[in-house]
Amino acid sequence: MSRPNPVKALNGVRSGHICDRCNKEVQTGDMVRAYAAHYDRDGWMLRRLWCEECGDSAIGEGTDGTDEAIIEAVL
């Protein structure tokens, strides 16, 4: 089954403004990385947000047993 594009699906979704790894406050205009997972019932959901310095660029081990994505965006 094809999933919608996570970037398009999450465009405009509000998220926290604190890095989940170092607790640094991220500002509007900062580059961030985010981890998202797709749940059949709810679609794509943001799970973690990282500042540019802390952001992961790959998924090591799957965490939720579902489709997962790392996206880069300007907050």
N, C-alpha and C positions, 0 to 999 in steps of 0.2 A: 504494500500500500504506500502511496506517495504522501509525504508530509508537506505541509506548506512551508515556504522559506521562513526560517526562524527570524531573520532580520526584519523581513516585511511584517511578520506576525507580531513582533515585539516593538515595532516602531511606535513611539508615544507612550509605552508602558512606563509608569513611574517606578523608580527603584530607590533603595537607600542611597545615601550620599556618604557612606563610610566604607572604606576598603575592608573586606572581610578578613584580610590577612594581617595588615599592620595598623588598622583603625585610623588611618589618615583620612581626613575629610577631603572628598573630591568635589571640585567646583564645576559649575556649568562651563563647558568649553574644554574640560580635561578629557584626554583619551582614557578609556577604561576597557577592560575585558570583562566579559560576563559569561557565566556558565548557565545554560538553559537546558531543560529536559522537556520532552513531549509526553503528555499524558492524554490517552485517548479521550477521556471525558472533558478535560479542561484545555487541551491544546498546549502550546508552548508556554512555559512558565520560567521566569528568571529564578535561579536558585542561589547564585553567588555573584558578587560584584567585586572587582579588584582594580586598584589604581594601576597606572601604566608600569610602575616599577615592580609590582608584585604579581601582575597578571600571568596566568598560565596560558600557553599557546597550544596545548594539546591535552587531551583527556587521557590520563594514565589508565586507571582501572575504571570501568563503568560503575556508577554508584547506585543507579535506580533501576537497572534492568529495562531501560527504555531508550528511545532515540535521544541522543545528547548532542549539544553543540557548544563550542566556544565562539563567541562573537566579539568583535572589536567595534567600538563606537565612540563617538564624541558625545559626552553627557550634555 
